[in-house]
Amino acid sequence: MPSKVKDTLRLSNDKCDDVVTLTNVSFAYGGNQVLEDVSLSVEKGDFVVILGPNGSAKSTLLKVMLGLLVPQAGEVRIFGQKPRKFTAWHRIGYVSQQAANINTSFPATVQEVVASGYYTGFGRLFGGGRKKAAVKEALEAVKISDLSNRLIGQLSGGQRQKVFLARALVRNPEVLFLDEPTTGIDTASQQEFYHLISNFHKERMTVVMVTHDVTSALKMATKAVYMLDGKMTLYKNMGNLLNSFTSKILEQGGKAGVYN
């Protein structure tokens, strides 16, 4: 992890405010309601996994949390602010589902893709010297420094996902949002990716991840969100979250609520 990320996390974790809060949020595509009265708090230091069957609005929930979608009802806060007033986007790293669908024929190098993370949100954050240093640190953090001059199209799926993770880290975020980051990559690459994310969390980075990989995700998670029919079930403070989640799902059948 880049050294500045560690410094930022040490400073930010001295505060007690939540990273993201959703209060009675509902969202619909046209007349099709996909989120109904959802409330959730992501606290600093959390590792939240969002689980559920296909079409259960997992990615929609993540986009609402990020302010990319505006709910029809309820309130969203990012570090205590409404999304339209929030400007400190460098505090947030995001790897979207679309990252896996990059045009591999585009003639961009790994370091160029990582550097492009500076131009999301509100423009250039640092000058040229600082940008080069930050790109170098991000590449080192995900262990792909040796690939910096390779074209993105020459990489395997697992290597490309590390590139997009480095891109998300380049502005020294305090929280990572990941939308099915291991889809389409082999098992060994998936486990290596999870190991990186787990290490970042151990260094006090907050993580929110949408995934279908229940077993791997729950080994790392501090909270689990289960989406079904537009409603949310939250599992937390359970010790062995994997066993508790499995037993609760069998017992409750995905019934919405909060289980401690």
KOLMARKE-291884 format. One line per field, with one value per residue (C-alpha): residue in one letter; y, x negated, z negated. Coordinates in steps of 0.001 Angstrom, whole numbers, plus 500000, padded with zeros to 6 digits. Each point is the difference from the previous one (the first is absolute). Layout:
rest (A_...);
c2 (Y_...);
c1 (X_...);
c3 (Z_...);
***
This chain:
rest (M_P_S_K_V_K_D_T_L_R_L_S_N_D_K_C_D_D_V_V_T_L_T_N_V_S_F_A_Y_G_G_N_Q_V_L_E_D_V_S_L_S_V_E_K_G_D_F_V_V_I_L_G_P_N_G_S_A_K_S_T_L_L_K_V_M_L_G_L_L_V_P_Q_A_G_E_V_R_I_F_G_Q_K_P_R_K_F_T_A_W_H_R_I_G_Y_V_S_Q_Q_A_A_N_I_N_T_S_F_P_A_T_V_Q_E_V_V_A_S_G_Y_Y_T_G_F_G_R_L_F_G_G_G_R_K_K_A_A_V_K_E_A_L_E_A_V_K_I_S_D_L_S_N_R_L_I_G_Q_L_S_G_G_Q_R_Q_K_V_F_L_A_R_A_L_V_R_N_P_E_V_L_F_L_D_E_P_T_T_G_I_D_T_A_S_Q_Q_E_F_Y_H_L_I_S_N_F_H_K_E_R_M_T_V_V_M_V_T_H_D_V_T_S_A_L_K_M_A_T_K_A_V_Y_M_L_D_G_K_M_T_L_Y_K_N_M_G_N_L_L_N_S_F_T_S_K_I_L_E_Q_G_G_K_A_G_V_Y_N);
c2 (500000_503478_501700_503030_497735_498698_503563_501069_497006_500656_503579_499238_497186_502424_501330_498234_500886_497321_499482_499541_499970_499095_500834_498539_500005_498820_499908_499022_499659_501454_498311_497043_500484_498224_501447_500392_501896_499066_501331_499271_501504_499334_500975_500678_496757_497882_497298_499778_497376_500292_496632_498673_498283_501478_502939_500752_503624_499483_502275_502478_500206_500689_502744_501626_499941_501772_502603_498685_499305_502265_498233_500937_499932_500079_501570_499174_501514_499620_500936_501891_501960_499631_498652_503154_502069_497523_501089_497946_497164_499207_498350_497329_497322_498147_496958_499568_496955_501782_499950_496367_500988_502381_500156_497914_501341_503520_500863_501036_498800_498805_503144_502184_498196_500355_503688_500568_499599_503598_501241_498576_502158_503476_500160_499854_499582_500307_501258_497816_499005_498989_498159_497865_499158_499100_497769_498236_499453_498690_497531_498802_499628_497492_498391_500788_502457_497711_500482_503807_500337_497139_500743_499311_497644_497786_499099_497113_500655_499753_502429_502494_499935_500876_502938_501305_499471_502058_502656_500130_500355_502696_502905_498498_499145_499144_497629_497587_499141_496862_498726_496281_500530_496335_499193_498248_499302_496638_498606_500616_503648_500385_498803_502261_502958_499211_499756_503534_501371_498210_501536_503493_499472_498818_503296_501676_500717_499781_497619_499552_497167_498477_496359_496570_498262_499423_497803_502176_503247_498976_498907_503660_501840_501796_500489_498202_501497_497553_501414_498288_501433_503585_499527_499755_497679_501083_497505_501373_499420_496252_498773_497226_501920_497228_497373_502510_501383_496540_498890_503222_499819_496459_501017_503323_499358_503453_501804_503662_501198_500402_497010_500417);
c1 (500000_498621_498468_502224_503051_498836_499481_503426_501669_498332_501265_503491_500650_499590_503448_503217_502233_501332_498716_503455_503474_503254_503251_503299_498772_502203_499043_501808_499123_503098_502869_497914_499015_496720_499134_502617_499486_496319_497989_496303_496975_496437_497585_496295_498069_502920_499705_503524_500922_503201_501427_503098_501277_499740_502341_500302_498773_496567_498259_502868_499539_496283_500679_502550_497407_497540_502509_499927_503743_502470_502668_503672_500348_497710_496632_496390_496990_496343_497646_502938_500870_502669_498466_500722_498061_497156_496782_497239_500224_496311_501078_501840_498615_502361_499547_503131_501319_499230_496271_499894_501453_497228_499125_496818_498965_499658_496253_499594_497290_500597_498540_502144_503164_499041_499148_503436_501403_498961_502525_503144_502229_498547_496982_496286_499068_496195_497318_497909_497361_502491_502097_497045_499194_503608_500273_496795_501302_503359_498307_497767_503012_501645_496681_499954_497100_498401_503008_499960_498958_502121_503058_503273_501059_496975_501056_502009_503378_498519_497199_502481_502070_496869_499472_503503_499455_496801_501963_502498_497157_498026_501735_499488_503612_501294_502661_500145_503239_499700_502745_499464_496253_499098_502581_498431_496581_498545_500132_496324_500302_503180_498277_497007_502355_501852_496684_499112_503386_499793_496574_501282_502842_497611_498168_503309_501422_503789_501278_503437_500183_502739_499245_501477_497113_501690_497357_496967_501821_501364_496567_498941_503227_501022_503542_502023_502911_502351_502284_503230_503138_498884_499527_496855_498907_496973_497837_497394_497955_500247_496448_499994_502001_499882_501674_502431_500994_500607_502119_502013_500683_501302_502020_501389_500168_498615_502601_499089_498644_496857_498378_497325);
c3 (500000_500831_496977_500352_499880_496629_498723_501252_498364_496663_500044_501274_497549_497102_500986_499083_502936_502302_503521_501546_498521_501739_498238_501255_503601_502874_503661_503190_503666_501631_498202_498836_496370_499236_496579_497296_496730_499672_497045_499589_498294_501169_497263_500320_499840_501198_502648_501400_502590_502012_501013_501705_503135_503494_500477_496281_500393_498418_502497_499820_496232_500458_502552_497697_497203_502310_501136_503573_499781_498197_497927_500308_496212_496976_499387_500869_498211_501003_497164_498508_503147_502657_503233_502023_497441_499480_501735_498362_502523_499551_496720_502006_502335_502334_502234_502102_501831_503270_499223_501117_503389_501041_503694_499973_503393_498603_500046_496356_497656_496474_498460_502272_498911_496336_500484_501546_496493_499435_502506_498396_497861_499676_502256_499371_496367_500101_502327_502286_497455_497346_502590_501089_496388_499221_503084_498977_496457_501246_502360_497176_497690_502353_500964_503737_500262_502578_502296_500037_503651_501331_502114_498174_502794_499401_496460_498609_498389_496508_500860_501468_496815_498012_502365_499276_496297_500231_501908_497141_497466_501783_498249_496542_499121_496560_501316_502946_501792_502146_502303_500708_500450_500589_502688_502983_498500_499018_496476_499211_501097_497950_496833_500632_500483_496774_498160_501120_498928_496651_499337_500817_497546_497312_500481_499059_503442_500195_502697_501575_502532_502155_500724_500746_498241_496652_498384_500755_499271_496610_498822_500285_499167_496826_501329_502659_501920_501703_502705_501035_501649_499398_496270_497935_497222_497961_498107_497606_496842_500317_499486_502575_502591_502589_497829_498505_503402_501446_497069_499967_503726_499577_496954_501212_503746_500702_497874_499668_496680_497917_498296_497330);
***
